Amino acid sequence: MYRVIGSGNSRARRVIWMLEELGLPYAHVPAPPRSDDVIALSPAGKVPVLIADNVPITDSTAILTFLADRHGHLTHPAGTIDRARQDSLTQFLLDDFDSALWMAARHGFVLPEALRQSAIQDSLKCELGRSQKVLMQRMGDGPFLMGAAMTVPDIILTHCGDWAEAACFPITEPGLGDYLARMRARPAYRRAQAV
């Protein structure tokens, strides 16, 4: 059984959702970042941490990719053109969505108050709006980002959409709003939200 360490309102939710989609058993340990339990497994103190075969794996995207590859679901096979496209989309989401939201969080409450730059929020909202337009051009024809099959980037984007809305970053593209509503209706997503 897998063990997921990290608070439910962190990127650990991505991992929990993936495990729910895969129908795999897991235990959730809701430890906060930089707690002693987390630092013992991840020297940087970051969550989530997945314990697989008694080995800690860190970074939510690495964990999602590991689980998808290991269980042969929610991914395209390594070495294929579809996998290259999937990885490209994953990197785009991390670079353009996740990083903007993380920078906003850092300047909103993570950094010591003397180091926070509140004016950065407006430029980050502008960048996220621009990124949404680019994303709409990259989306496939199916209900998921890459078309007919759900993949790792769908979990990352939906989590970023949730994070954006919680941080009052507007979702400006109607197609993205529709996509997020479809993803949030998934039973596995709802189960992960309840954890």
ZIPE-V719275 format. One record per backbone hydrogen bond with DSSP energy under -1.0 kcal/mol. NH is the residue of the N-H (numbers start at 1). CO is the residue of the C=O. Records with the same first field share a line. If there is no record, write none. Layout:
NH = CO / CO
//
This chain:
2 = 25
3 = 51
4 = 27
5 = 49
6 = 29
10 = 7
13 = 10
14 = 11
16 = 12
17 = 13
18 = 14
19 = 15
20 = 16
21 = 17
22 = 18
24 = 19
27 = 2
29 = 4
31 = 29
34 = 45
35 = 32
39 = 35
40 = 36
41 = 38
42 = 38
45 = 42
49 = 5
50 = 57
51 = 3
52 = 55
55 = 52
57 = 50
63 = 59
64 = 60
65 = 61
66 = 62
67 = 63
68 = 64
69 = 65
70 = 66
71 = 67
73 = 68
80 = 77
84 = 80
85 = 81
86 = 82
87 = 83
88 = 84
89 = 85
90 = 86
91 = 87
92 = 88
93 = 89
94 = 90
95 = 91
96 = 92
97 = 93
98 = 93
99 = 94
101 = 97
102 = 98
103 = 99
104 = 100
105 = 101
106 = 102
107 = 103
109 = 105
110 = 105
111 = 106
115 = 112
120 = 117
121 = 118
124 = 120
125 = 121
126 = 122
127 = 123
128 = 124
129 = 125
130 = 126
131 = 127
132 = 128
133 = 129
134 = 130
135 = 131
136 = 132
137 = 133
138 = 135
139 = 135
140 = 145
144 = 147
147 = 144
152 = 74
154 = 151
156 = 152
157 = 153
158 = 154
159 = 155
160 = 156
161 = 157
162 = 158
163 = 159
164 = 160
165 = 161
166 = 162
167 = 163
168 = 165
169 = 164
177 = 173
178 = 174
179 = 175
180 = 176
181 = 177
182 = 178
183 = 179
184 = 180
186 = 183
190 = 186
191 = 187
192 = 188
193 = 189
194 = 190
195 = 192
//
